[in-house]
Amino acid sequence: MRIFLFMIAAASTAWIFSSCNSASGPALFCDTVCVNDTIKYRNNDHPLTPFVYISAANCGPDSIGRGYEGANTRKLAFKSLIDNPNVKINPSKVAAFAGDTSYAFIMLNDCVTGRGYTIKLPFAPNGSVTVLGSAINNLDPKFSVEEGLAAHSDRGNILVEDMTNGKTAMMTFGQIVEIDYDKVHNFVDSVNITRDRIWARVKLGKEWKELEKKVTFK
């Protein structure tokens, strides 16, 4: 199955923004911006053209919606999914996946802390929404994750989902790591995740360890 991963620079998308970053204060993960327009990701190679979008209001994300041609669009308030009014987004740190009409994914990083989020949205009205505030993704330059995979940590493991088919794989840390996801690199320095292998440099106790596991998605 072909993978459809649409980045914020899609030609059909228009963003109007201005920099809100201050020259003083702590370094930010990315420049905060004033977002004024809706961003929509489409899978034009699918007959029903599934899509997912983020609408904006008052210089920030307002709602997330998904749908496909011939069906009603379903949307949720952004604040009902990510209950943190201080989250700031930048177009360069947002990505999406809409492979078919089962699920759509929105992936983003908070510009203030660098914390990664993955939101899995069903197209069906009776499906469940999954929001992860512990995402590990390619939007963070220290994390390498193969296209089409969604990864996160539950403080004891790295868990990975293949967005094209829902199959999963994992690697354990062997112990609980009390990760502060607002300062994730104090605990997980870097990762390299593919469909064959999970590798990570993780702080276990007071020492940094390199962990690696060959995986099969099931």
Solvent accessible surface area in square Angstrom, and as a share of the most:
residue,aa,sasa,rsa
1,M,160,0.71
2,R,167,0.61
3,I,45,0.23
4,F,25,0.10
5,L,52,0.26
6,F,47,0.20
7,M,84,0.38
8,I,20,0.10
9,A,92,0.71
10,A,34,0.27
11,A,112,0.87
12,S,98,0.63
13,T,24,0.14
14,A,64,0.49
15,W,40,0.14
16,I,106,0.54
17,F,106,0.44
18,S,65,0.42
19,S,83,0.53
20,C,80,0.48
21,N,60,0.31
22,S,72,0.47
23,A,119,0.92
24,S,85,0.55
25,G,60,0.58
26,P,121,0.76
27,A,102,0.79
28,L,54,0.27
29,F,58,0.24
30,C,16,0.10
31,D,71,0.37
32,T,12,0.07
33,V,12,0.07
34,C,15,0.09
35,V,2,0.01
36,N,73,0.37
37,D,44,0.23
38,T,64,0.37
39,I,0,0.00
40,K,61,0.26
41,Y,1,0.01
42,R,85,0.31
43,N,0,0.00
44,N,113,0.58
45,D,86,0.45
46,H,48,0.21
47,P,124,0.78
48,L,73,0.36
49,T,23,0.13
50,P,0,0.00
51,F,17,0.07
52,V,0,0.00
53,Y,29,0.11
54,I,1,0.01
55,S,21,0.13
56,A,23,0.18
57,A,45,0.35
58,N,152,0.78
59,C,62,0.37
60,G,18,0.17
61,P,28,0.17
62,D,69,0.36
63,S,9,0.06
64,I,0,0.00
65,G,0,0.00
66,R,2,0.01
67,G,3,0.03
68,Y,59,0.22
69,E,92,0.41
70,G,91,0.87
71,A,45,0.35
72,N,134,0.69
73,T,65,0.38
74,R,70,0.26
75,K,132,0.56
76,L,63,0.31
77,A,43,0.34
78,F,12,0.05
79,K,157,0.67
80,S,78,0.50
81,L,21,0.10
82,I,6,0.03
83,D,132,0.68
84,N,55,0.28
85,P,127,0.80
86,N,104,0.53
87,V,9,0.05
88,K,93,0.40
89,I,4,0.02
90,N,18,0.09
91,P,11,0.07
92,S,67,0.43
93,K,39,0.16
94,V,0,0.00
95,A,5,0.04
96,A,0,0.00
97,F,3,0.01
98,A,0,0.00
99,G,7,0.07
100,D,42,0.22
101,T,41,0.24
102,S,61,0.39
103,Y,76,0.29
104,A,0,0.00
105,F,5,0.02
106,I,0,0.00
107,M,11,0.05
108,L,0,0.00
109,N,4,0.02
110,D,5,0.02
111,C,0,0.00
112,V,66,0.38
113,T,56,0.32
114,G,6,0.06
115,R,63,0.23
116,G,5,0.05
117,Y,18,0.07
118,T,7,0.04
119,I,0,0.00
120,K,39,0.17
121,L,0,0.00
122,P,2,0.01
123,F,12,0.05
124,A,47,0.37
125,P,111,0.70
126,N,138,0.71
127,G,28,0.27
128,S,81,0.53
129,V,55,0.32
130,T,56,0.33
131,V,53,0.31
132,L,50,0.25
133,G,19,0.19
134,S,14,0.09
135,A,9,0.07
136,I,4,0.02
137,N,12,0.06
138,N,82,0.42
139,L,13,0.07
140,D,3,0.02
141,P,114,0.71
142,K,93,0.40
143,F,10,0.04
144,S,53,0.34
145,V,6,0.04
146,E,64,0.29
147,E,84,0.38
148,G,1,0.01
149,L,8,0.04
150,A,12,0.09
151,A,3,0.03
152,H,35,0.16
153,S,2,0.02
154,D,73,0.38
155,R,88,0.32
156,G,7,0.07
157,N,28,0.14
158,I,0,0.00
159,L,51,0.25
160,V,3,0.02
161,E,33,0.15
162,D,8,0.04
163,M,16,0.07
164,T,20,0.11
165,N,87,0.45
166,G,40,0.39
167,K,96,0.41
168,T,70,0.41
169,A,12,0.10
170,M,79,0.35
171,M,6,0.03
172,T,75,0.44
173,F,8,0.03
174,G,67,0.64
175,Q,89,0.39
176,I,111,0.56
177,V,8,0.05
178,E,126,0.57
179,I,2,0.01
180,D,56,0.29
181,Y,14,0.05
182,D,55,0.29
183,K,122,0.52
184,V,18,0.10
185,H,58,0.26
186,N,84,0.43
187,F,49,0.21
188,V,1,0.00
189,D,25,0.13
190,S,20,0.13
191,V,5,0.03
192,N,50,0.26
193,I,1,0.00
194,T,41,0.24
195,R,65,0.24
196,D,104,0.54
197,R,75,0.28
198,I,0,0.00
199,W,50,0.18
200,A,0,0.00
201,R,79,0.29
202,V,0,0.00
203,K,71,0.30
204,L,29,0.14
205,G,60,0.57
206,K,189,0.80
207,E,102,0.46
208,W,87,0.30
209,K,88,0.37
210,E,118,0.53
211,L,38,0.19
212,E,105,0.47
213,K,92,0.39
214,K,175,0.74
215,V,18,0.10
216,T,99,0.58
217,F,30,0.12
218,K,175,0.74
